[in-house]
Structure formats: C-alpha cells, structure tokens
C-alpha cells in the first residue's frame, strides 16, 4: 500500500468511517514510521478539535429584539397603508358604478325636452356622472399608483364634499331631495376620509401602492453586490499586471 493511500484511509478512520482495507492499513503503519508519525499527529489534532472548548458565539438575542422593535412600527404602518389603499380602491369602483348607473338613467329618463340654464336635465345628469366618474378614477389612481397623488386630489375632493354637504342640507330642508339620493354621497365622503387618513398616517409614502405591496410580498433572492469591482487582468500581460492595474485604478 502506498503512503498517500494509507494516510487517506487513516483520515477516514479518524472521521468515524470503517475503511475496507483496515488490515492493510494496520500492516502499513507497522512497517512505515513516517505514516505512523503522521497518524499519531492526525489523531492528536482530531482529539484537540473535538474536545477543545467551543468559541463563544455572538449574542444575537439583543440584536433580534432590537430589530423586532424597530420593524414593528414599519410593519404596522405598511399594513395600515394597504388597508387604506384597499378601501380607496373599493370606493373608486363604487363611484364608477354610480356614474355608470346615472348615465344609463339619464338616457332612459325621457327628460331630454326639459331644459335648465341652457341644458337639458339629461345633460345635467351627464355632468354629474362625469364628475363622479372622475372622482372614482382619482381614488383608484391613488390606490394603484401611489400616495403621492393624494396632495393633488385631497383639496379638490375636500372642496367638493364641503359644498355638496351644504347644498344637500339646503335641498333636504326644502324638500328637493330624497334621503335615498343623499345616501349615494356616502361613497365620496368615505373616499375623502380615506384620503385624510392616508395623508395623516402615511404622508408621502415614497410612492407605495397596491401593486408595489404585491411585489414586495413576492420572495426574492438576495445577492450581495461586491464592494468594489475586481481588477481586470490582461491575459497577455506578465505577473505584475494585476498590481499595476490596481495602482492605476487607485
């Protein structure tokens, strides 16, 4: 048996394996003093590794607790943002449905012959439907495209809700509107409240949206980028090419 083969089998034996050539290994060790010394040293190193004191590892409990305390508000804020944006999406869809129903009702109302201030009642209904449609699209845009649109939509929606509330109260007192009709304004009021919550709780959320929330929930493979580009070496250059390139890069 050759010495390198014997030492390979001795190493396997120290690892707890049972080599098939055990008798041949013992016979070689009895004859070869060099392999015998090597085997004794390998056994001593193995004992030191297995019985030596373990190095104390880093205490990660404090780091985990700190990270949890730091991430807790972030997670809660993100969940609140998702809930607000989901509500805005639902309100936006409701506004679109109301606008569609109003357009269909105007076409079938038979009021084309009735005019108010140069326009028919049907056209006035179309104007109202167009506004409801625009508000609904605005709510959907904030939900799906990000909170930075809140700053532009909030003043317009707030003014509309304020004026609508005053005029609706006047019409209700004068008997010009039914409560069922006023109930359709609850959606735009809810949308305005959700915009306020979005602005107060989330502020400018860095462009977050329902689409981005969905992308963030997808698993990703984290790959660390190198701190610095590796030096390029010309294959035709000599051994000092790498050092020369590093000096030029510095």
N, C-alpha and C positions, 0 to 999 in steps of 0.2 A: 504494500500500500504506500502510495506517495504521501509526503508530509502534508501537502496542501489539502488532500482529500481527508487525511486523518484529522487535521485541525477543523475542517468543516464539520465533520461528524461529531467531534468533541463539542463544538459550539452548539450543535443541535441537541446534544445530550444535556448540556447545561440549561438549555431552554425548556427542558422537560420532555423532549421527544425521545423516542426509542429507535435509534438507527438500526437498520437490519444487519449492518456489519459490525456489531458490537464486539464480537470476539476478535475480529481482525484489528479493530481499534486498540483493544487492550494489548494485543500482541505487538502492535507497532509501538505503543507507548513504552512497553517493557524493553524494547530494543533501541529506541531513539531518544536520547537525552534531551535534544532540542525541543521535540514535541512534548516531552514530559514537562519540561520547564514552562513551555507555553501553556499547557493545560492547567498547571498549578496557578499560574498568574491569572488566567481567564477565570478560574473558579474563585479566586480571591476577589477579583473585580466584581463578579456576579454577586457574591455574598455582600460586599460593601453596598452595592446598588440596592439590593433587596432589603437589607437590614438597617441601612443608614437612616437618620432622621429626615422626615419629609420637610421640604422647604415650606414655610408658611405662605399661603396664597393670599392674594389681596382680599380684603373685606369688602364685598360688593353689596352688603345689606344697606349701608348708608346711601350708597350711590343709587340703588334701586328705589329706596324710599324717597330720596330727593327727586329722582326722575318722575316717580308717580305723582308726587305733589305738584311738580311743575306741569306735567302733561294733563292733570285732571281738569283744570280750567280750560285748557285748549280743547280737550275732547268735548267738554260740555258746551263750549261756545260753538264748536263745529256742528254738534247735534242740534243746538238751537237754531243755527243758521239753516240747516237742512229742513227743519220743521217750518220755519218762516217761509222759505222759498217754495216748499211744497204747498203751503197754504196760498201763496200768491199764484201759483200755477192753477190751483183749483178755482180760485176766484176769477182768474183770467178766462178759463174755459167757461165758467158760468156767465161772464159778461158776453162772450161770443155767442152763447146760446140765446141769451136775452136779445141781443142785437138781431140775430137771425129770425127769431120769432117776431120781433117788431117789424122787420122788413116784410115778412110774409103777411103779417096782419095788415100792414099798410096797403099792400097790393090787393087784398081781398076786402078792404073796408068799405069800398064804394063811396069814399069821401073826396074823389078827385074833383068834383064840382064845387066843393066848399073851399073858399079862399080866405086866408088870414094874412094881412100885410103883404099882399102881392104873391103869395104862395099858397098852394093847396094844403089841406090838412095832411094829405098823404106825403107831400114833400116835407112838412114839418116832422112827421114821423120818421122820414128817411134821415133828416138831420140828427134827430135824437139817436137813431140806430147807428149812424156813423160815429157819433161821439162815444156811445157805449162800446162799439167795436174797437175804436182807438184806445180807450182805456183798458179794455181786455188785452189787446196786443201789448200795451205797455206793461201790464202786470206779468204777462208771460215772458216778455223780454228781460225783466229784472230777475225772474226765476231761473231762466235758462241761460242767460248771457252774463249775469254777474251783477253785483250790488252797486257798481259804480254808476249805473243808470238811475239809482234812487234819487240822487241830487237833482236831476232834471225833472223827474216825474212827480216828486213829492209836492212841490209848490203848486203845480197845475192841478193835481188831484185834490189837494187841500182846499184850493180856492173853489173848485167845483163842488166839493162836498159841503163847504160852508154856505155858498149861495143856494145850493139845492135844498139844504136844510131849512133855510129861512123861507124860501118860496114855497116849499112843501107845507110848512106850518101855516103860512098865509092861506094857501089853497085849501088846506084841511079845515081851517076855521070857516072859510067862506063856502064850504060845501062843493068845491070844484074838483075834488079828487077823492077816490075811494081808498080806504086803508089797504085793500089788496094791491092797488097800484103803488102805494108807498112802500110796500114790503119788497118790491123789486129793487129798491135803492139800498137794501141792506148789503148787497154784494159789494158795491163800490165803497160803502162805508167800511166794510171789513177789509177791503184792499187797502184803504188809506191807513187803517190801524196797523196792518201788517207792514206797510212801508215805514211807519213811525217806529215800530219795533225793530225793523231791520236797521234803520238809521241809528237808533239809540243803542241797541245791543251789539250790533256788528260793526257799525260805522262803515268806512270804506274797507271792505273785507279782502282787498287785494285781488279783486276780480273773480272771487269764488262764485260758483254756480252749481246747479244740479248736475250738469254734465261733468264738471270738474270733480264734484263729490263722488260721482260714479267711477271716474277714472282713478281717484285716489284709493278706492276700495279694492282695486284690482291688485293681485300680487305682483311684485316687481322683483327683479334680480338685481341686488345691489352690487355694483362693481366699483371698487375704489380706483380712482384715476391716479396715475403716477404723479409724484410731487414735481418732477422735472423730466423733460424729455431725455431719452437715452442718447448718449453721444454717438454720432454717425461715424463709421469707420470705412475708409476706402479699402476694399479688398486688396487692391494692388499696392497699398502703402505698407511701410515696414511696421515693426512692433511698436514704435513710438507714435503711431498715428492717432491713437485714442487720446493720449495725453496732450498731443498738440491740438487736437480738436477741442478738448476741454479748456485749454488755455485761451484759444480764440473765442470760445463761447463766453468765457468769463470776462 
